[in-house]
């Protein structure tokens, strides 16, 4: 990958058919297993087996920026904070640094906010081509009345959100009620209409990697455009073993249906070196096509600051203070 290979953001699945879903195949779901020890060994080996340096590292880091869903999901969010975050999404790296790297037109993949902040974000991003993603369906627990969760999706879409990050009911996974999970996901997918839906599995609360694999398949069968690890609010969020489990489910689904489903790790990914490991895993397991914003996103905020700091080191040879790369 060279610096020129980095693309700007676009909506999920613009160039590919959306996932239409399929009838729930319980035989397939129950066949899904996860060899936890083998998955953990593979995940642990990856950081030491894949390394990129110098210009190649800078190119990969620019690619990572284009795949970030720049996120603020705090109880004290304000209009001003969201507008500053949107300004950062439009110009994630300082102009002199981009000039030194030979980069133009670099933006983040999307901006992700609570429903109340959707109109502000839509206004702040007008004309940029950067979509607004809204977390929905009683985020982060997903325990509000179901009709209200569906209504919340509709409100966010009406406000201009082009992507909806929904949360599943974890109890359906923990009790093995796959039909209930399928029905819930299908109704949420329908409520999103033209907006693309990312299904948050909250993997840290699902108990086992086998549950993660089965929940991934069920959500894809019900029409999820993306599957996503976490809300960022659980005790354990994105991990490499979970990622390997989910992207292999994506690979299996693609092999069986021909449909590409996206993947979004979220929560706890804050260092540039971590982003490089995730990208290398995606390249190894799914191929280059998944290294585009329509099929891969990072759910992150502080990650961008560390990437910008690493890029400045690449250009100048010196690390800068963290305050020079504030998010908002």
Phi and psi restraints in degrees (value plus and minus 20) as a CYANA .aco file:
   2 UNK   PHI    -129.7   -89.7
   2 UNK   PSI     150.7   190.7
   3 UNK   PHI     -79.6   -39.6
   3 UNK   PSI     -52.6   -12.6
   4 UNK   PHI     -92.3   -52.3
   4 UNK   PSI     -32.3     7.7
   5 UNK   PHI     -99.0   -59.0
   5 UNK   PSI     -33.1     6.9
   6 UNK   PHI     -92.4   -52.4
   6 UNK   PSI     111.3   151.3
   7 UNK   PHI    -127.7   -87.7
   7 UNK   PSI     139.5   179.5
   8 UNK   PHI    -103.0   -63.0
   8 UNK   PSI     152.1   192.1
   9 UNK   PHI     -96.3   -56.3
   9 UNK   PSI     135.2   175.2
  10 UNK   PHI    -174.4  -134.4
  10 UNK   PSI     142.7   182.7
  11 UNK   PHI     -82.7   -42.7
  11 UNK   PSI     130.8   170.8
  12 UNK   PHI     -77.5   -37.5
  12 UNK   PSI     122.2   162.2
  13 UNK   PHI      43.4    83.4
  13 UNK   PSI       1.9    41.9
  14 UNK   PHI     -82.1   -42.1
  14 UNK   PSI     -58.6   -18.6
  15 UNK   PHI    -120.3   -80.3
  15 UNK   PSI     -19.8    20.2
  16 UNK   PHI    -149.3  -109.3
  16 UNK   PSI     131.9   171.9
  17 UNK   PHI     -84.7   -44.7
  17 UNK   PSI     122.7   162.7
  18 UNK   PHI     -86.6   -46.6
  18 UNK   PSI     139.2   179.2
  19 UNK   PHI     -92.6   -52.6
  19 UNK   PSI      91.1   131.1
  20 UNK   PHI     -98.7   -58.7
  20 UNK   PSI     -29.7    10.3
  21 UNK   PHI      58.8    98.8
  21 UNK   PSI    -197.5  -157.5
  22 UNK   PHI    -180.5  -140.5
  22 UNK   PSI     144.2   184.2
  23 UNK   PHI     -79.2   -39.2
  23 UNK   PSI     127.5   167.5
  24 UNK   PHI     -82.7   -42.7
  24 UNK   PSI     101.3   141.3
  25 UNK   PHI    -125.2   -85.2
  25 UNK   PSI      73.7   113.7
  26 UNK   PHI     -87.3   -47.3
  26 UNK   PSI     -50.1   -10.1
  27 UNK   PHI     -81.8   -41.8
  27 UNK   PSI     -64.3   -24.3
  28 UNK   PHI     -84.6   -44.6
  28 UNK   PSI     -65.2   -25.2
  29 UNK   PHI     -79.0   -39.0
  29 UNK   PSI     -66.8   -26.8
  30 UNK   PHI     -93.4   -53.4
  30 UNK   PSI     -41.3    -1.3
  31 UNK   PHI     -95.0   -55.0
  31 UNK   PSI     -41.0    -1.0
  32 UNK   PHI     -86.0   -46.0
  32 UNK   PSI     104.7   144.7
  33 UNK   PHI    -149.1  -109.1
  33 UNK   PSI     150.7   190.7
  34 UNK   PHI    -163.6  -123.6
  34 UNK   PSI      96.2   136.2
  35 UNK   PHI    -102.2   -62.2
  35 UNK   PSI      72.9   112.9
  36 UNK   PHI     -79.0   -39.0
  36 UNK   PSI     -65.3   -25.3
  37 UNK   PHI     -84.8   -44.8
  37 UNK   PSI     -60.3   -20.3
  38 UNK   PHI     -87.9   -47.9
  38 UNK   PSI     -60.7   -20.7
  39 UNK   PHI     -83.3   -43.3
  39 UNK   PSI     -63.3   -23.3
  40 UNK   PHI     -85.8   -45.8
  40 UNK   PSI     -57.6   -17.6
  41 UNK   PHI     -84.3   -44.3
  41 UNK   PSI     -65.3   -25.3
  42 UNK   PHI     -81.5   -41.5
  42 UNK   PSI     -64.7   -24.7
  43 UNK   PHI     -84.4   -44.4
  43 UNK   PSI     -60.3   -20.3
  44 UNK   PHI     -88.9   -48.9
  44 UNK   PSI     -47.8    -7.8
  45 UNK   PHI    -100.7   -60.7
  45 UNK   PSI     -41.7    -1.7
  46 UNK   PHI     -84.2   -44.2
  46 UNK   PSI     -64.5   -24.5
  47 UNK   PHI     -77.8   -37.8
  47 UNK   PSI     -51.1   -11.1
  48 UNK   PHI    -106.2   -66.2
  48 UNK   PSI     -33.7     6.3
  49 UNK   PHI    -117.6   -77.6
  49 UNK   PSI     -38.9     1.1
  50 UNK   PHI    -143.5  -103.5
  50 UNK   PSI     100.8   140.8
  51 UNK   PHI    -165.5  -125.5
  51 UNK   PSI     112.8   152.8
  52 UNK   PHI    -143.9  -103.9
  52 UNK   PSI     125.8   165.8
  53 UNK   PHI    -151.8  -111.8
  53 UNK   PSI     142.0   182.0
  54 UNK   PHI      34.2    74.2
  54 UNK   PSI    -149.0  -109.0
  55 UNK   PHI     -80.1   -40.1
  55 UNK   PSI     -56.2   -16.2
  56 UNK   PHI     -85.2   -45.2
  56 UNK   PSI     -60.5   -20.5
  57 UNK   PHI     -84.4   -44.4
  57 UNK   PSI     -62.5   -22.5
  58 UNK   PHI     -80.6   -40.6
  58 UNK   PSI     -60.2   -20.2
  59 UNK   PHI     -83.9   -43.9
  59 UNK   PSI     -63.8   -23.8
  60 UNK   PHI     -84.0   -44.0
  60 UNK   PSI     -57.0   -17.0
  61 UNK   PHI     -89.4   -49.4
  61 UNK   PSI     -56.9   -16.9
  62 UNK   PHI     -84.2   -44.2
  62 UNK   PSI     -60.4   -20.4
  63 UNK   PHI     -78.5   -38.5
  63 UNK   PSI     -64.4   -24.4
  64 UNK   PHI     -79.3   -39.3
  64 UNK   PSI     -59.7   -19.7
  65 UNK   PHI     -79.2   -39.2
  65 UNK   PSI     -62.4   -22.4
  66 UNK   PHI     -87.4   -47.4
  66 UNK   PSI     -29.9    10.1
  67 UNK   PHI    -128.1   -88.1
  67 UNK   PSI     -13.7    26.3
  68 UNK   PHI    -106.3   -66.3
  68 UNK   PSI     109.9   149.9
  69 UNK   PHI    -106.9   -66.9
  69 UNK   PSI      74.9   114.9
  70 UNK   PHI     -88.1   -48.1
  70 UNK   PSI     103.1   143.1
  71 UNK   PHI    -145.0  -105.0
  71 UNK   PSI     117.9   157.9
  72 UNK   PHI    -155.6  -115.6
  72 UNK   PSI      99.6   139.6
  73 UNK   PHI    -155.2  -115.2
  73 UNK   PSI      39.3    79.3
  74 UNK   PHI    -131.9   -91.9
  74 UNK   PSI     131.0   171.0
  75 UNK   PHI     -86.3   -46.3
  75 UNK   PSI     -40.6    -0.6
  76 UNK   PHI    -124.8   -84.8
  76 UNK   PSI       3.5    43.5
  77 UNK   PHI     -78.8   -38.8
  77 UNK   PSI     122.1   162.1
  78 UNK   PHI    -148.4  -108.4
  78 UNK   PSI     145.8   185.8
  79 UNK   PHI     -77.4   -37.4
  79 UNK   PSI     -61.9   -21.9
  80 UNK   PHI     -84.9   -44.9
  80 UNK   PSI     -60.4   -20.4
  81 UNK   PHI     -83.2   -43.2
  81 UNK   PSI     -63.6   -23.6
  82 UNK   PHI     -85.8   -45.8
  82 UNK   PSI     -59.2   -19.2
  83 UNK   PHI     -84.9   -44.9
  83 UNK   PSI     -58.5   -18.5
  84 UNK   PHI     -85.6   -45.6
  84 UNK   PSI     -59.4   -19.4
  85 UNK   PHI     -84.7   -44.7
  85 UNK   PSI     -60.3   -20.3
  86 UNK   PHI     -85.0   -45.0
  86 UNK   PSI     -56.9   -16.9
  87 UNK   PHI     -83.6   -43.6
  87 UNK   PSI     -57.1   -17.1
  88 UNK   PHI     -87.9   -47.9
  88 UNK   PSI     -56.9   -16.9
  89 UNK   PHI     -83.3   -43.3
  89 UNK   PSI     -58.7   -18.7
  90 UNK   PHI     -87.1   -47.1
  90 UNK   PSI     -59.6   -19.6
  91 UNK   PHI    -151.6  -111.6
  91 UNK   PSI      57.6    97.6
  92 UNK   PHI     -92.4   -52.4
  92 UNK   PSI     -38.5     1.5
  93 UNK   PHI    -151.0  -111.0
  93 UNK   PSI     123.1   163.1
  94 UNK   PHI     -79.0   -39.0
  94 UNK   PSI     127.2   167.2
  95 UNK   PHI     -79.0   -39.0
  95 UNK   PSI     -63.9   -23.9
  96 UNK   PHI     -80.9   -40.9
  96 UNK   PSI     -56.0   -16.0
  97 UNK   PHI     -88.9   -48.9
  97 UNK   PSI     -61.6   -21.6
  98 UNK   PHI     -82.9   -42.9
  98 UNK   PSI     -60.6   -20.6
  99 UNK   PHI     -81.0   -41.0
  99 UNK   PSI     -63.0   -23.0
 100 UNK   PHI     -84.8   -44.8
 100 UNK   PSI     -50.2   -10.2
 101 UNK   PHI    -105.9   -65.9
 101 UNK   PSI     -29.8    10.2
 102 UNK   PHI      53.1    93.1
 102 UNK   PSI       9.1    49.1
 103 UNK   PHI    -126.4   -86.4
 103 UNK   PSI     125.2   165.2
 104 UNK   PHI    -158.1  -118.1
 104 UNK   PSI     131.5   171.5
 105 UNK   PHI      49.2    89.2
 105 UNK   PSI       0.7    40.7
 106 UNK   PHI     -99.3   -59.3
 106 UNK   PSI     107.6   147.6
 107 UNK   PHI    -154.9  -114.9
 107 UNK   PSI     150.7   190.7
 108 UNK   PHI     -99.7   -59.7
 108 UNK   PSI     150.2   190.2
 109 UNK   PHI     -92.7   -52.7
 109 UNK   PSI     -54.9   -14.9
 110 UNK   PHI    -189.3  -149.3
 110 UNK   PSI     153.0   193.0
 111 UNK   PHI    -139.6   -99.6
 111 UNK   PSI     110.9   150.9
 112 UNK   PHI    -135.5   -95.5
 112 UNK   PSI     105.2   145.2
 113 UNK   PHI    -162.4  -122.4
 113 UNK   PSI     150.5   190.5
 114 UNK   PHI     -90.4   -50.4
 114 UNK   PSI     142.9   182.9
 115 UNK   PHI     -75.2   -35.2
 115 UNK   PSI     -64.7   -24.7
 116 UNK   PHI     -79.8   -39.8
 116 UNK   PSI     -43.9    -3.9
 117 UNK   PHI    -114.9   -74.9
 117 UNK   PSI     -20.1    19.9
 118 UNK   PHI     -80.9   -40.9
 118 UNK   PSI     -70.3   -30.3
 119 UNK   PHI     -79.1   -39.1
 119 UNK   PSI     -58.2   -18.2
 120 UNK   PHI     -83.7   -43.7
 120 UNK   PSI     -65.7   -25.7
 121 UNK   PHI     -85.9   -45.9
 121 UNK   PSI     -61.3   -21.3
 122 UNK   PHI     -80.3   -40.3
 122 UNK   PSI     -63.5   -23.5
 123 UNK   PHI     -84.8   -44.8
 123 UNK   PSI     -63.2   -23.2
 124 UNK   PHI     -89.1   -49.1
 124 UNK   PSI     -44.7    -4.7
 125 UNK   PHI    -121.9   -81.9
 125 UNK   PSI     -14.1    25.9
 126 UNK   PHI     -74.3   -34.3
 126 UNK   PSI     110.2   150.2
 127 UNK   PHI      62.4   102.4
 127 UNK   PSI     -23.3    16.7
 128 UNK   PHI    -108.6   -68.6
 128 UNK   PSI     -41.2    -1.2
 129 UNK   PHI      59.2    99.2
 129 UNK   PSI     -17.2    22.8
 130 UNK   PHI    -109.8   -69.8
 130 UNK   PSI     100.8   140.8
 131 UNK   PHI     -96.4   -56.4
 131 UNK   PSI     137.0   177.0
 132 UNK   PHI    -121.9   -81.9
 132 UNK   PSI     109.1   149.1
 133 UNK   PHI    -127.5   -87.5
 133 UNK   PSI     116.8   156.8
 134 UNK   PHI    -136.1   -96.1
 134 UNK   PSI     112.6   152.6
 135 UNK   PHI     -98.2   -58.2
 135 UNK   PSI     121.5   161.5
 136 UNK   PHI    -166.8  -126.8
 136 UNK   PSI    -194.6  -154.6
 137 UNK   PHI      39.3    79.3
 137 UNK   PSI      30.1    70.1
 138 UNK   PHI      50.7    90.7
 138 UNK   PSI      12.1    52.1
 139 UNK   PHI     -74.3   -34.3
 139 UNK   PSI     118.3   158.3
 140 UNK   PHI    -114.9   -74.9
 140 UNK   PSI     -34.0     6.0
 141 UNK   PHI    -101.5   -61.5
 141 UNK   PSI     -50.5   -10.5
 142 UNK   PHI      48.2    88.2
 142 UNK   PSI      16.0    56.0
 143 UNK   PHI    -136.7   -96.7
 143 UNK   PSI      -8.2    31.8
 144 UNK   PHI     -96.9   -56.9
 144 UNK   PSI     143.2   183.2
 145 UNK   PHI     -73.3   -33.3
 145 UNK   PSI     120.6   160.6
 146 UNK   PHI     -81.5   -41.5
 146 UNK   PSI     -59.9   -19.9
 147 UNK   PHI     -84.1   -44.1
 147 UNK   PSI     -50.0   -10.0
 148 UNK   PHI     -93.4   -53.4
 148 UNK   PSI     -54.1   -14.1
 149 UNK   PHI     -84.2   -44.2
 149 UNK   PSI     -62.4   -22.4
 150 UNK   PHI     -86.4   -46.4
 150 UNK   PSI     -59.8   -19.8
 151 UNK   PHI     -83.7   -43.7
 151 UNK   PSI     -56.3   -16.3
 152 UNK   PHI     -83.7   -43.7
 152 UNK   PSI     -59.7   -19.7
 153 UNK   PHI     -78.0   -38.0
 153 UNK   PSI     -68.7   -28.7
 154 UNK   PHI     -80.4   -40.4
 154 UNK   PSI     -59.2   -19.2
 155 UNK   PHI     -84.4   -44.4
 155 UNK   PSI     -61.5   -21.5
 156 UNK   PHI     -87.8   -47.8
 156 UNK   PSI     -59.8   -19.8
 157 UNK   PHI     -83.9   -43.9
 157 UNK   PSI     -63.3   -23.3
 158 UNK   PHI     -83.2   -43.2
 158 UNK   PSI     -50.4   -10.4
 159 UNK   PHI     -99.6   -59.6
 159 UNK   PSI     -28.5    11.5
 160 UNK   PHI      94.7   134.7
 160 UNK   PSI     -16.7    23.3
 161 UNK   PHI     -87.9   -47.9
 161 UNK   PSI     110.9   150.9
 162 UNK   PHI    -119.3   -79.3
 162 UNK   PSI     -29.2    10.8
 163 UNK   PHI    -158.0  -118.0
 163 UNK   PSI     119.5   159.5
 164 UNK   PHI    -143.6  -103.6
 164 UNK   PSI     101.8   141.8
 165 UNK   PHI    -117.0   -77.0
 165 UNK   PSI      85.0   125.0
 166 UNK   PHI    -118.3   -78.3
 166 UNK   PSI     138.6   178.6
 167 UNK   PHI    -133.3   -93.3
 167 UNK   PSI     117.6   157.6
 168 UNK   PHI    -103.6   -63.6
 168 UNK   PSI     145.0   185.0
 169 UNK   PHI    -102.8   -62.8
 169 UNK   PSI      89.3   129.3
 170 UNK   PHI     -81.2   -41.2
 170 UNK   PSI     -49.7    -9.7
 171 UNK   PHI     -81.1   -41.1
 171 UNK   PSI     -50.6   -10.6
 172 UNK   PHI     -84.0   -44.0
 172 UNK   PSI     -56.6   -16.6
 173 UNK   PHI     -92.6   -52.6
 173 UNK   PSI     -66.3   -26.3
 174 UNK   PHI     -85.9   -45.9
 174 UNK   PSI     -46.8    -6.8
 175 UNK   PHI    -119.7   -79.7
 175 UNK   PSI     -19.4    20.6
 176 UNK   PHI      50.5    90.5
 176 UNK   PSI       4.8    44.8
 177 UNK   PHI    -110.4   -70.4
 177 UNK   PSI      55.5    95.5
 178 UNK   PHI     -90.4   -50.4
 178 UNK   PSI     -51.4   -11.4
 179 UNK   PHI     -83.5   -43.5
 179 UNK   PSI     -62.3   -22.3
 180 UNK   PHI     -83.7   -43.7
 180 UNK   PSI     -60.7   -20.7
 181 UNK   PHI     -84.0   -44.0
 181 UNK   PSI     -63.0   -23.0
 182 UNK   PHI     -81.6   -41.6
 182 UNK   PSI     -68.1   -28.1
 183 UNK   PHI     -82.6   -42.6
 183 UNK   PSI     -62.2   -22.2
 184 UNK   PHI     -81.4   -41.4
 184 UNK   PSI     -68.0   -28.0
 185 UNK   PHI     -83.9   -43.9
 185 UNK   PSI     -61.7   -21.7
 186 UNK   PHI     -82.7   -42.7
 186 UNK   PSI     -59.8   -19.8
 187 UNK   PHI     -89.0   -49.0
 187 UNK   PSI     -56.9   -16.9
 188 UNK   PHI     -86.8   -46.8
 188 UNK   PSI     -60.6   -20.6
 189 UNK   PHI     -79.8   -39.8
 189 UNK   PSI     -63.8   -23.8
 190 UNK   PHI     -84.4   -44.4
 190 UNK   PSI     -59.0   -19.0
 191 UNK   PHI     -85.9   -45.9
 191 UNK   PSI     -45.4    -5.4
 192 UNK   PHI     -93.9   -53.9
 192 UNK   PSI     -41.3    -1.3
 193 UNK   PHI      38.4    78.4
 193 UNK   PSI    -145.0  -105.0
 194 UNK   PHI     -97.2   -57.2
 194 UNK   PSI     -35.1     4.9
 195 UNK   PHI     -92.3   -52.3
 195 UNK   PSI     123.4   163.4
 196 UNK   PHI    -105.4   -65.4
 196 UNK   PSI     123.3   163.3
 197 UNK   PHI    -133.2   -93.2
 197 UNK   PSI     110.4   150.4
 198 UNK   PHI    -128.7   -88.7
 198 UNK   PSI     102.7   142.7
 199 UNK   PHI    -112.0   -72.0
 199 UNK   PSI      95.1   135.1
 200 UNK   PHI    -108.2   -68.2
 200 UNK   PSI      98.7   138.7
 201 UNK   PHI    -106.8   -66.8
 201 UNK   PSI     -36.3     3.7
 202 UNK   PHI      31.6    71.6
 202 UNK   PSI      37.6    77.6
 203 UNK   PHI     -80.0   -40.0
 203 UNK   PSI     -46.7    -6.7
 204 UNK   PHI     -86.3   -46.3
 204 UNK   PSI     -32.4     7.6
 205 UNK   PHI    -133.2   -93.2
 205 UNK   PSI      -7.8    32.2
 206 UNK   PHI    -117.7   -77.7
 206 UNK   PSI     -25.9    14.1
 207 UNK   PHI      70.5   110.5
 207 UNK   PSI     -75.2   -35.2
 208 UNK   PHI    -158.3  -118.3
 208 UNK   PSI     140.1   180.1
 209 UNK   PHI     -87.7   -47.7
 209 UNK   PSI     -49.8    -9.8
 210 UNK   PHI     -82.0   -42.0
 210 UNK   PSI     -62.0   -22.0
 211 UNK   PHI     -81.9   -41.9
 211 UNK   PSI     -59.2   -19.2
 212 UNK   PHI     -81.3   -41.3
 212 UNK   PSI     -65.4   -25.4
 213 UNK   PHI     -82.1   -42.1
 213 UNK   PSI     -64.9   -24.9
 214 UNK   PHI     -89.5   -49.5
 214 UNK   PSI     -61.4   -21.4
 215 UNK   PHI     -83.3   -43.3
 215 UNK   PSI     -57.7   -17.7
 216 UNK   PHI     -80.2   -40.2
 216 UNK   PSI     -67.5   -27.5
 217 UNK   PHI     -83.0   -43.0
 217 UNK   PSI     -65.0   -25.0
 218 UNK   PHI     -82.5   -42.5
 218 UNK   PSI     -63.0   -23.0
 219 UNK   PHI     -85.2   -45.2
 219 UNK   PSI     -58.2   -18.2
 220 UNK   PHI     -87.6   -47.6
 220 UNK   PSI     -60.7   -20.7
 221 UNK   PHI     -80.3   -40.3
 221 UNK   PSI     -51.9   -11.9
 222 UNK   PHI    -105.1   -65.1
 222 UNK   PSI     -19.6    20.4
 223 UNK   PHI      86.5   126.5
 223 UNK   PSI      -7.3    32.7
 224 UNK   PHI     -81.9   -41.9
 224 UNK   PSI     114.2   154.2
 225 UNK   PHI     -99.2   -59.2
 225 UNK   PSI     -51.8   -11.8
 226 UNK   PHI    -154.3  -114.3
 226 UNK   PSI     131.7   171.7
 227 UNK   PHI    -135.8   -95.8
 227 UNK   PSI     121.5   161.5
 228 UNK   PHI    -150.5  -110.5
 228 UNK   PSI     124.3   164.3
 229 UNK   PHI     -88.5   -48.5
 229 UNK   PSI     -70.7   -30.7
 230 UNK   PHI    -169.9  -129.9
 230 UNK   PSI     142.7   182.7
 231 UNK   PHI    -103.3   -63.3
 231 UNK   PSI     -37.6     2.4
 232 UNK   PHI      67.8   107.8
 232 UNK   PSI     -24.3    15.7
 233 UNK   PHI    -124.9   -84.9
 233 UNK   PSI     -26.7    13.3
 234 UNK   PHI     -99.1   -59.1
 234 UNK   PSI     146.5   186.5
 235 UNK   PHI     -85.8   -45.8
 235 UNK   PSI     -54.7   -14.7
 236 UNK   PHI    -144.6  -104.6
 236 UNK   PSI     108.7   148.7
 237 UNK   PHI    -133.5   -93.5
 237 UNK   PSI    -150.7  -110.7
 238 UNK   PHI     -86.2   -46.2
 238 UNK   PSI     113.4   153.4
 239 UNK   PHI    -156.3  -116.3
 239 UNK   PSI     142.2   182.2
 240 UNK   PHI     -87.6   -47.6
 240 UNK   PSI     -60.9   -20.9
 241 UNK   PHI     -80.5   -40.5
 241 UNK   PSI     -61.7   -21.7
 242 UNK   PHI     -83.5   -43.5
 242 UNK   PSI     -62.5   -22.5
 243 UNK   PHI     -80.4   -40.4
 243 UNK   PSI     -65.8   -25.8
 244 UNK   PHI     -81.1   -41.1
 244 UNK   PSI     -61.2   -21.2
 245 UNK   PHI     -82.5   -42.5
 245 UNK   PSI     -65.4   -25.4
 246 UNK   PHI     -91.3   -51.3
 246 UNK   PSI     -60.7   -20.7
 247 UNK   PHI     -93.9   -53.9
 247 UNK   PSI     -45.4    -5.4
 248 UNK   PHI     -92.5   -52.5
 248 UNK   PSI     -50.9   -10.9
 249 UNK   PHI     -85.5   -45.5
 249 UNK   PSI     -60.7   -20.7
 250 UNK   PHI     -81.0   -41.0
 250 UNK   PSI     -63.2   -23.2
 251 UNK   PHI     -81.9   -41.9
 251 UNK   PSI     -62.8   -22.8
 252 UNK   PHI     -84.9   -44.9
 252 UNK   PSI     -61.3   -21.3
 253 UNK   PHI     -84.2   -44.2
 253 UNK   PSI     -61.4   -21.4
 254 UNK   PHI     -84.6   -44.6
 254 UNK   PSI     -61.3   -21.3
 255 UNK   PHI     -82.8   -42.8
 255 UNK   PSI     -55.2   -15.2
 256 UNK   PHI    -104.3   -64.3
 256 UNK   PSI     -50.8   -10.8
 257 UNK   PHI    -137.6   -97.6
 257 UNK   PSI     -39.3     0.7
 258 UNK   PHI      60.8   100.8
 258 UNK   PSI     -17.8    22.2
 259 UNK   PHI    -117.0   -77.0
 259 UNK   PSI     112.5   152.5
 260 UNK   PHI    -110.1   -70.1
 260 UNK   PSI     105.0   145.0
 261 UNK   PHI    -133.0   -93.0
 261 UNK   PSI     118.8   158.8
 262 UNK   PHI    -102.3   -62.3
 262 UNK   PSI     148.3   188.3
 263 UNK   PHI    -155.3  -115.3
 263 UNK   PSI     118.7   158.7
 264 UNK   PHI    -157.0  -117.0
 264 UNK   PSI      86.5   126.5
 265 UNK   PHI    -101.6   -61.6
 265 UNK   PSI     121.0   161.0
 266 UNK   PHI    -166.7  -126.7
 266 UNK   PSI     124.1   164.1
 267 UNK   PHI      73.6   113.6
 267 UNK   PSI      92.9   132.9
 268 UNK   PHI      67.5   107.5
 268 UNK   PSI     -19.9    20.1
 269 UNK   PHI    -113.9   -73.9
 269 UNK   PSI      78.1   118.1
 270 UNK   PHI    -144.6  -104.6
 270 UNK   PSI     -26.9    13.1
 271 UNK   PHI    -135.8   -95.8
 271 UNK   PSI     124.0   164.0
 272 UNK   PHI     -78.0   -38.0
 272 UNK   PSI     -59.8   -19.8
 273 UNK   PHI     -83.4   -43.4
 273 UNK   PSI     -52.9   -12.9
 274 UNK   PHI     -87.5   -47.5
 274 UNK   PSI     -60.3   -20.3
 275 UNK   PHI     -80.7   -40.7
 275 UNK   PSI     -59.1   -19.1
 276 UNK   PHI     -83.6   -43.6
 276 UNK   PSI     -57.9   -17.9
 277 UNK   PHI     -86.0   -46.0
 277 UNK   PSI     -64.4   -24.4
 278 UNK   PHI     -81.4   -41.4
 278 UNK   PSI     -63.2   -23.2
 279 UNK   PHI     -84.1   -44.1
 279 UNK   PSI     -59.5   -19.5
 280 UNK   PHI     -86.7   -46.7
 280 UNK   PSI     -55.7   -15.7
 281 UNK   PHI     -85.7   -45.7
 281 UNK   PSI     -62.9   -22.9
 282 UNK   PHI     -81.3   -41.3
 282 UNK   PSI     -64.6   -24.6
 283 UNK   PHI     -81.4   -41.4
 283 UNK   PSI     -63.5   -23.5
 284 UNK   PHI     -86.3   -46.3
 284 UNK   PSI     -63.5   -23.5
 285 UNK   PHI    -110.3   -70.3
 285 UNK   PSI     -53.9   -13.9
 286 UNK   PHI    -136.8   -96.8
 286 UNK   PSI     -44.0    -4.0
 287 UNK   PHI      82.3   122.3
 287 UNK   PSI     151.3   191.3
 288 UNK   PHI     -82.3   -42.3
 288 UNK   PSI     -50.4   -10.4
 289 UNK   PHI     -80.4   -40.4
 289 UNK   PSI     -49.0    -9.0
 290 UNK   PHI     -99.8   -59.8
 290 UNK   PSI     -21.9    18.1
 291 UNK   PHI    -113.0   -73.0
 291 UNK   PSI      21.2    61.2
 292 UNK   PHI    -149.4  -109.4
 292 UNK   PSI     135.2   175.2
 293 UNK   PHI     -82.8   -42.8
 293 UNK   PSI     -39.1     0.9
 294 UNK   PHI     -99.2   -59.2
 294 UNK   PSI     -29.7    10.3
 295 UNK   PHI    -152.1  -112.1
 295 UNK   PSI     -22.5    17.5
 296 UNK   PHI    -171.1  -131.1
 296 UNK   PSI     116.3   156.3
 297 UNK   PHI    -162.1  -122.1
 297 UNK   PSI     128.3   168.3
 298 UNK   PHI    -118.8   -78.8
 298 UNK   PSI     110.1   150.1
 299 UNK   PHI    -110.0   -70.0
 299 UNK   PSI      86.1   126.1
 300 UNK   PHI    -179.8  -139.8
 300 UNK   PSI     145.4   185.4
 301 UNK   PHI    -153.8  -113.8
 301 UNK   PSI     -78.8   -38.8
 302 UNK   PHI     -89.1   -49.1
 302 UNK   PSI     -39.1     0.9
 303 UNK   PHI     -75.7   -35.7
 303 UNK   PSI     -60.9   -20.9
 304 UNK   PHI     -81.7   -41.7
 304 UNK   PSI     -60.1   -20.1
 305 UNK   PHI     -82.1   -42.1
 305 UNK   PSI     -61.1   -21.1
 306 UNK   PHI     -90.1   -50.1
 306 UNK   PSI     -57.3   -17.3
 307 UNK   PHI     -83.1   -43.1
 307 UNK   PSI     -64.3   -24.3
 308 UNK   PHI     -81.3   -41.3
 308 UNK   PSI     -58.0   -18.0
 309 UNK   PHI     -84.8   -44.8
 309 UNK   PSI     -60.8   -20.8
 310 UNK   PHI     -86.9   -46.9
 310 UNK   PSI     -57.4   -17.4
 311 UNK   PHI     -86.5   -46.5
 311 UNK   PSI     -57.0   -17.0
 312 UNK   PHI     -85.6   -45.6
 312 UNK   PSI     -57.8   -17.8
 313 UNK   PHI     -83.8   -43.8
 313 UNK   PSI     -59.1   -19.1
 314 UNK   PHI     -80.8   -40.8
 314 UNK   PSI     -59.3   -19.3
 315 UNK   PHI    -100.4   -60.4
 315 UNK   PSI     -63.4   -23.4
 316 UNK   PHI    -119.8   -79.8
 316 UNK   PSI     -41.5    -1.5
 317 UNK   PHI      65.7   105.7
 317 UNK   PSI     -19.4    20.6
 318 UNK   PHI    -151.2  -111.2
 318 UNK   PSI     124.1   164.1
 319 UNK   PHI    -101.2   -61.2
 319 UNK   PSI     121.8   161.8
 320 UNK   PHI    -122.3   -82.3
 320 UNK   PSI     146.3   186.3
 321 UNK   PHI     -89.7   -49.7
 321 UNK   PSI     127.6   167.6
 322 UNK   PHI     -79.1   -39.1
 322 UNK   PSI     -52.3   -12.3
 323 UNK   PHI     -85.6   -45.6
 323 UNK   PSI     -36.5     3.5
 324 UNK   PHI     -93.2   -53.2
 324 UNK   PSI     -30.7     9.3
 325 UNK   PHI    -147.3  -107.3
 325 UNK   PSI      28.1    68.1
 326 UNK   PHI     -84.9   -44.9
 326 UNK   PSI     129.0   169.0
 327 UNK   PHI     -97.3   -57.3
 327 UNK   PSI     -55.7   -15.7
